[in-house]
Amino acid sequence: MKNIIETHHALDRGIINRFRSYLPIFAATPIVSLCEGSTPLIYSPRLSDRIGRGRSVYLKFEGLNPTGSFKDRGMTVAVSKAVEKGSLAVICASTGNTSAAAAAYAARAGISCVVILPAGKIAFGKLMQAFAYGAKVVAIRGSFDDALKIVRELGQSGEFEVVNSINPFRIEGQKTAAFEIVDDLGDSPTAQFLPVGNAGNITAYWRGYREFHTSGRASKLPRMFGFQAEGAAPLFYNRVIDFPETIATAIRIGNPASREGALEAVRHSQGAIGVVSDTMILEAQRWLAENEGIFVEPASAASVAGLLKMSSEADRMLGDIPDENKIVCTVTGHGLKDSDTPILKDCSPFECDATTASVKQTLCSNYV
């Protein structure tokens, strides 16, 4: 198995090869990689202008990972360690992105994958990925939190390796996004904005920034700002949400597994957990696509929605970002993973005859 997995590994530009000395990877660890990571940090001129006061805003576009989301970073480490342990199957609860990543990396490793997810609550693009990669998918009549409880219990049987973010190797892989941001900027940004669902990513980023700061590769630490959707904001409201609801399916979680890590990140960095409405999320998603050419799934836009809310004259309750500083918003998943949201409901083209005159008339009638 190891020889099969590591064939051509010298050509692999994945996060394990890039940041091996910062990861729990040893000579005996079979590397299961799809060349994840090295996603672009994109300067956003119009968003920077909108925020104003000389501040530069960058988007860490994690939708360009192999399965279209940031989950691949954690999954390459978690599945590699599962194979090293001798596991023949992995299991996860998912709102969609975790299932796609787990199924893809299990397929790459040649082991089985089981996905437990809430029925009717997963974007079709993500569900399709899990099936395409050969996962065994079970939909329960319940929430993500119910699914995670079942996964925890099944994991205790020893038949499966759990690869949700309760697996510490997931956090280890996800912290590499912070490493890349520091490498690209030359230092940590002043502020880091992230969507928050199960809270593993904000936990991981804070760990990554701290490790690079400790090692001398960053001179400062950023303030960490996490944003949840109004209908699924257990950290903001400081209580479990039994029936979370939001259009942003990837963060529709009522009882985050990495609660304490997230709270530690915002507390020690002098950041905050905020909340944005579904309307704000969809407006930010559309604005990014139309003004910056970056199409993200709704949950990803929560970070940008949070920045816009925080910088508005009407709401400065979360504090301010100094002038002439760098801000990073992580957008966690590609827009094509969730094509069922209202942003795409007006995508019917105007039809006309196959003549130049008819096309010009149609343009003048409908787009001017």
JOBELKA-V468546 format. One record per backbone hydrogen bond with DSSP energy under -1.0 kcal/mol. NH is the residue of the N-H (numbers start at 1). CO is the residue of the C=O. Records with the same first field share a line. If there is no record, write none. Layout:
# JOBELKA-V468546
NH=CO + CO
This chain:
# JOBELKA-V468546
5=1
6=2
9=6
11=8
12=9
18=14
19=15
22=19
23=20
25=23
29=26
42=59
44=57
48=44
49=45
50=46
51=47
52=48
55=52
56=325
58=327
59=42
60=329
61=40 + 59
62=60 + 331
64=61
65=62
68=65
70=332
72=69
73=70
75=71
76=72
78=74
79=75
80=76
81=77
82=78
83=79
84=80
85=81
87=82
90=112
91=161
92=114
94=116
100=96
101=97
102=98
103=99
104=100
105=101
106=102
107=103
108=104
109=105
110=106
111=106
112=88
114=90
115=136
116=92
117=138
119=140
121=118
127=123
128=124
129=125
130=126
131=127
132=128
133=129
134=131
135=130
136=113
138=115
140=117
142=140
147=143
148=144
149=145
150=146
151=147
152=148
153=149
154=150
155=151
156=152
157=154
158=155
161=89
163=91
167=164
170=167
172=168
173=169
174=170
175=171
176=173
177=174
178=175
179=175
180=176
181=177
182=178
183=179
184=180
185=181
186=182
190=326
191=326
192=223
193=328
194=225
196=227
203=199
204=200
205=201
206=202
207=203
208=204
209=205
210=206
211=207
212=208
213=209
214=210
215=211
217=212
218=212
223=190
225=192
226=272
227=194
228=274
230=276
232=229
237=233
239=234
241=254
245=231
249=247
251=248
252=249
253=251
258=198
262=258
263=259
264=260
265=261
266=262
267=263
268=264
269=265
271=266
272=224
274=226
276=228
281=277
282=278
283=279
284=280
285=281
286=282
287=283
288=284
289=285
290=286
291=287
292=288
294=288
297=333
301=297
302=299
303=300
305=301
306=302
307=303
308=304
309=305
310=306
311=307
319=316
324=53
327=56
328=191
329=58
330=193
331=60
334=68
335=295
337=334
338=335
344=341
345=342
355=353
359=355
360=356
361=357
362=358
363=359
364=360
365=361
366=362
367=363
